[in-house]
Amino acid sequence: MKVEICILAAGMGSRMKSDKPKVLHQLAGRPLLGHLIQTVQIVAPQKIHVVVGKGAEQVKQAFSGQALNWVLQKEQKGTGHAVMQALPDIAPDSKVLILYGDAPLIRPETAQKLITADCDLAILTVNLENPFNYGRIIRGENEQVIGIVEEKDANDEQKQICEINSGVMTTTGRLLKAWLEKINTNNAQGEYLLTDIVSLANEAGSKVRAIVTEDPMEASGVNNFTQLAELERVYQMRKAQELMDAGVHVIDPARLDIRGNLTVGKNVSIDINCIFEGEVTLGDNVTVSANCMVKDTTIANGSLIKPNSMLEEATVGEDCSVGPFARLRPGANLTDTVSVGNFVEVKKTTMGHGSKASHLSYLGDANIGAGVNIGAGTITCNYDGVNKHLTEIADNVFVGSNSSLVAPVKIGEGATIGAGSTITHEVEGGLAIGRGRQKVFENWKGPRDEK
């Protein structure tokens, strides 16, 4: 069966008081439209049509490089009119799934169920305790859906119906074309409403069925930032539940944010207020403590990320310790049993097996061997104002506290750098000290003496 997706994404979101098109506002670090595009991949669509309006170029730019068929709706004349714009590009023999760009939480399995429904027209519906402002589902005999009545057009009896229309539906391209050619604007909105095809389908003797979801958030759209925040928490709770079902100890599911793809091993623990962005992998027995941000990073088995640490585009080997208050910037590569402690920043640097920088250091553009000790306050002076230069530290080097290693520079195996040294030349081994002789001026008077 050939499947095509039609996503209606022309709304500007005026109630959000933003110049940004509604579908570009982010949920879990990804545009609303991006969630739908990812979700529908499960049905392997032949084409994905995206109907855009005002701000079309912004939306296209955000998804440049993706195989999408962009359709412009120049005038906003209703949902039926939006689908009409895509009709010329839809194959008659395809199954068409119609989605809304501001309703991103439809589940992949629900999309699959709609596509495979044994009927001519399938409609996603949900039962709400308070269905105000939603179109009501009118049922006839044998579960046939005989109509959808919008709130403005509903009478008092119809307004008591709690089953509402989500707007999501599937049918064939041929039937969709036939029905849309017959709809009109004779309604309270004065628009071409997609829901009108339900009555036309009934007139043609077609089988119309409701696919009811138990999760009302699948049908929830975004019209303001309050609703966006509500959907954010729903999405994050879903992700937290998936992690817990996979055996992850999530300390508090309400205080976790996943803004990408998080892959986990066994016996993983995640404390409160942690944010995972992009592609993150946590191996077995990894612990991520409170208030950490991890982005596009791999953390191997047995490693501990202590509180308030930030890791971005980094690689952490097995049995490492990072933090608290550590920062691993892009290119940081910690091999096994490395320790990076309080207020240590590592950038584009490899640290060998068992090396450690326990506190208050900056290590940038460096290759550091195994068994190296970096004393507190040490920095690699990697930037000369124009270019970055490399610092090379061999195995088993001891760098004393408050040392400055001015790159390009090499420190040989087993060497010791005396505390407070500024090293500007290669050190092959032994003890290197680069500091001025201490002088004491016994009769010196300063501002405090004068005061």
N, C-alpha and C positions, 0 to 999 in steps of 0.2 A: 504494500500500500504506500502510495506517494503522499507525503505529509508536507504541508506548507503552514507557516506561522504568520499571522498578521497581528502586529502589535500597534495599538493606537497610542501614539506618543506626541500628539500635537498640543496638549494643554500647557499653558504657561504658568499655572499655579499662582494666579493673581493674589490669592489669600495669603500666600507666603511672603508677599511684599518683596519679591526678589526679581532681579533682572535675569536670573538664570532659569532656563527652561526646567519645568518641574522634574522631568525624568533624569536630570543631571544632578539633582540633590542626592546626597549620599546616605546609604544605609549600610552600616558595617564596613565603611571604607570603600564602597563600590557604588556607582550610580544606580538608581532604581532600575533603569533600563538594563543595566549590566546583569542584574540578578535574573531577570527574565530570560535574557539571551543565554545565560549559563544553564538555567533550568531546562529549557526546551531542547538542549542538546541530547537529552535522554531519548527523545523520540526520533532522532536522526532526521531532521527536516531537510527536504529538498531545497527549500528557500525560506528565508526569514525576511518578511516585508515589514518595514517600520514606517508608519505614517507620521510625518512631522509637520509642524506649522511654523509659527513665529519662533525664531531662534533656531531654525533648522540647521544652519551652518555650524552653530555651536555644538549641536548634538552630533552631527556628522563627524566633526573634528574629534570629538571625544571617543568615537569608535572607528576612527580611520584605520584601515588595514583589515577590518573584519568583513566577512562575506555577507553583507546585508544589502537588500534592495531598498533604497530610500524612495519614499513616495511623499510628495508635497501636497498638503491640504491647504490651499491658499486662503480659503474662507472657512470659518468654523460654523458648519451647518448641521452639526449633530454627528452621533456615532455611526449612523447608517451612511451618511455622506462621507465620513472618513474611510470606511471600508470600500465604498464605491471607487475611491481614488486608486485603490490597490487592485481592483478587479481586473483591469487589462493585463496585469502581470501574473494572475493566478490561473493555473491550469484547471480546466473543467473537471478532469478526472481525479484531482487531488483532494485529500481530506484537509480542511482548513481549520486550524485552531486560532480563535480570535482572543487576544489578551489585551490588557490595559497596562500601559507603561507605568502608571502610578500605583499599581497593585502588585508588588513584587514577591509576595510570600506564598504564591501557589506552589504546591509541592510537585516534584517530578512525577510521583506516582499518580497524583490527581490528573495531571496533564495526560499521562498515558491512559488513564481510565476514560477520559473524555474522547480521546482519539479512537479508542477501540469500542466505544459504546455501540450497541446494536440498535441503531435508530437513524433516522434521517437528519435529525437535529437534536444535539445534546446540549443541555444548559446546566452550568454549575450553579447550584443554589445552596442557601444556608438558612437555618432557622434562627431568628433573633428574638430575644425578649422584647426589645424595643426597635421595631423595624421602621421607625419614622424616617421619611425622606428616601426610602428605597422602593424600587418597583416590586410589586407583589406578584407571586406566582399563582395563576389561576389553573386549577386542575379539573379535569373531567373524568370520564370513565376510564378504567384500566390504566390509571396513573398517567394518562395523556395530559401533557401541559397544553392547555388551550389558549392561554394568553398571559401577557405580562402587562400589568397596569401600573403606570407611574404614579407617584404620590399625588401629583397635581391633578391627575385625571381620575383618581380612585374615589369611589363612593364610600360611605361610612362602613358598610359591611366589608368591603374589600380592604379597607384600612385595618381591619382586625386580623387579617392574615399575617402570620409571622414568618412564612417562608418567602425569602426575598431573592431577587435576581442579582448575581454577581457581575453580569455582563459578559462573562467568559462563556464561549460556546463553540461547538464544532459542527460542521456540515461539509458537503462537497462544494467544490468550486462552481459546478453547474447549477446546483440548487440555489446557492447563494446569489448568483447572478440573476436567476429567474425571479427570486423574491425581491431583491433590492430594486429591480426595475419597476416594481409595482408600489413601493412605499411612497408616502407623501408627507406633507408637513401639517396635516390636520390634527394638531394636538396642542396642549397648553404651552408647550415650549416653542412651537413653530419651527421645529427641526425635523430632519430625517432621522428617525430613531431606529436603531438596529433591532430593538425589541419588537418592532412591528412585524418582523418576518415570522414570528410565532403564529400569529393569526393567519397569515398567508400560507404557512405550511399546513395548518389545519384545514384550510379551504381546499388545499390540493390533496388532502388525504394522506399527508406524510405523517410518519411516526415521530413524535416529539417527546423526549424524556428528560427528566431532571436527574442530574447526578448530584446528590446531596453530600456536602462535606460536613464533618463533625467539628471542623476547626474554622470558626468564623473569621479568623485572621487571614485565611486564604482569599477571602473576598474583600478584605479591607484595603481601601485606597488611601492616598495621602493628599490632603488638601491644605494642610497647614503644618507648622513645625511641631505642634502638640501631637498630632497624629503620627508624624514621622518619628518622634521620640517613643511613642507607644509601640510602633512596629519594630524599632531598634531593640527594645527590651524583649519583645516576643522572639525576634530572630536570635538574640543572644541566649535566651533560655533554651531555644531549640538546640543550639550548638553545645551548650553546657550539658544538656540531657544526652546528646549523642556521645560526648566525652565520657560521662559517667556510665553510660551503657557499655562503653568500651573498656571500662575498668579504671578510669582516671579518677583520682581523688580530687574533686573540685571542692575547695573548702567552703565557698559560698557562691552558688551559681548566679546569684543576682549581681555579683561584683566581678564579672569576667567579660572581656570584650575580644571577639575574634573577628578580625577584619581581613580575612584571606583564607588560606587553607592550612590547618594545623594537623600534622600527622604525628601520632603518638605511639610509643611502645608500651611495655607492661610496667605496672607499679609506678606510674607517674603521679606526681602531686603538684597541684597548682593552687597557690594561695590567693588572697583577695587582691582586687584592683590590678590585675595583670592584663596587658594588651598584647595581642599577637597580630602582626600585620604581614601581608604578603605570604610567602611560602616558608613555613616554619616546621622543622622536624625535631621532635624530642625522642631520644632513645629510651631504653629501659632504665628504670630506677632514677629518672631525672626528677629533681625537685626545683620548681620555680617559686621563689618566695614572694612576699607581698610587694606590690607597687613596681613591678618590673615591666619594661616594654621590650618586646623581642620582635624584630622585623627581618624577614628573609635570611634566617639563620638556622644552622644545624647544630644541635647539641647532642653529643654522643652519650652512651650509657654511663650511668652513675654520677653524672656531673650535678653540681649544686650551684644554682644561681641565687645569690643572696639578695636581700631586699634592696629596692630602689636602684636597680641596675638597668642599663640600657644597652641593648645589643642590636646592631644593624649590619646586615651583610657580612656576618662573621661565621667562623667555624670553631666550635668548641669540641675538643677531643674527650676521651673517656676520663672519668674521675677527676675532673677539673673543679676548681672553686673560683667563682666570679663574684666579686662584690664583698660587702655591700657598697652601694654608691660607686660602682664601676661603670665605665663606658667602653664598649667595644664598637669601634667605627668600621666602615667598610674595609675589607681586606685584613681584618684581624684574624689570625689563625693560631689557635692554641692547640698544641698537640696534647698528648695524654699527661695527666696529673700536674697540669700547670695551675698556678695560683695567681690570680689577679685580684688585688684587694681594694681597700677603701680609696676612693678618689684617684684611681688609676685609669688613664685613658690610653687605649691601644688603637693605632690606625695603620693599616697596610704593613703589618708586622707579624712575623712568625716567631712563636716562642716554643723552644724545644722541650723535650720530655723533662718534667720535673722542675722546670724553671719557675721563678716566682718574682713578682713585683707586688709587695704587700700593701704599699700605701703611697699616695701623693706623688705619682710619677706620670710623665708623658712619654710614650714610646711610639714614635711614628717613623715609617719608612725604615724598618730595621729587620735584620735577620739575627735572631738570638738563638744560640745553641741550647744544648741540654744542661741541666744542673746549674743554671745561671741564677745568681741572686742580684736583684736590682734594688738598691737601697732607696729609702724614702727621699723624695725630692729630686730624683734623677730625671733628666730630660735628654732626649736625642734632639739636637739642634739641627733639624732636617731641612730648613728653608733658609736660603741666602737672600731672599727678597725677590728672586727671579725664578730659581729652579729648586726642586726637591732633590736631596742627596741621601745616599744609603749609609746606614750604620751597620757594621757587621761585628757581632760579638760571638766568639767561639765558645765551646763547651767549658763548663766549670769556671766561668769568670765570676769574680766578686766585685760588684760596683758599689763603692761606699756611698753613703747618703749625700744628697745635695751636690751631685756631680752633673756636669754638662758635657755631653759627648758631641763635639762639633763635626757634623758630617761634611764630606765623606771621611769616614774613619774606620779603622779595623782594630779590634781588641783580640789578641791571640789567646789560645787555649790556656786556661788556668791562671790567667793574669788577675791581679788585684788593682783596683782603682781606689786610691785613698779618698776619704770623704772630703767633700768640698772642692774637688778637682775640676778643672776645665781641660778637657783632653782634645787637642787639635791635630795630633799626629799619631801614626800607628803605634800600638803597643804590642810587642811580640810576646811578652811574658813578664813574670816578676811583678814588682810593685811600681806603679806609676802614680806620681803625685804632681798635680799641676795647679799650684796655688801660691800666692805671695807669702813671704815670711811675715809672721805676726809681729807687730810692733805695738808697744804700749807707751802712751804719752801721759806720764804721771801727773804733770801739772796742767793738763788740758782743762779748760773751762768751757762749758756749754751753756745753752739757754737756761737750764735749770739752776745753774750756779748763779747766773746774773739775776735771776728772779728771786 
